[in-house]
Amino acid sequence: MDINLLRSIVTVVAFALFIGIVVWAWSSRNKTRFEEAAQLPFEED
């Protein structure tokens, strides 16, 4: 196994992980949860 092959594999895995996080963050299932979390600093006790 060549070092360049290992570097290529790590790059592809990191890119796939990045795309997965972007899809998760922009999914409509999480929208309400993120909107509620965004309003937390403005809520009164």
C-alpha positions in Angstrom: 0.0 0.0 0.0 1.5 3.3 -1.1 1.4 6.4 1.0 -0.3 8.3 -1.9 -3.1 5.7 -2.0 -3.6 6.1 1.8 -3.7 9.9 1.4 -6.3 9.6 -1.4 -8.5 7.3 0.7 -8.4 9.7 3.7 -9.3 12.6 1.4 -12.3 10.8 -0.1 -13.5 9.7 3.4 -13.1 13.2 4.7 -15.0 14.6 1.7 -17.8 12.1 2.2 -18.0 13.0 5.9 -18.2 16.7 5.0 -21.0 16.0 2.5 -22.8 13.9 5.1 -22.6 16.7 7.7 -23.9 19.3 5.2 -26.9 17.1 4.2 -27.7 16.5 7.9 -27.5 20.2 8.7 -29.8 21.2 5.8 -32.3 18.4 6.3 -35.9 19.5 7.0 -36.2 17.2 10.0 -33.7 19.3 11.9 -35.1 22.7 10.9 -37.5 23.0 13.9 -34.8 21.9 16.4 -32.3 24.4 15.0 -34.9 27.2 15.0 -35.7 26.5 18.6 -32.0 26.5 19.5 -31.5 29.8 17.7 -34.2 31.5 19.8 -32.7 30.3 23.2 -30.6 33.5 23.9 -33.7 35.6 23.4 -36.0 33.8 25.9 -36.7 35.3 29.2 -36.5 33.3 32.4 
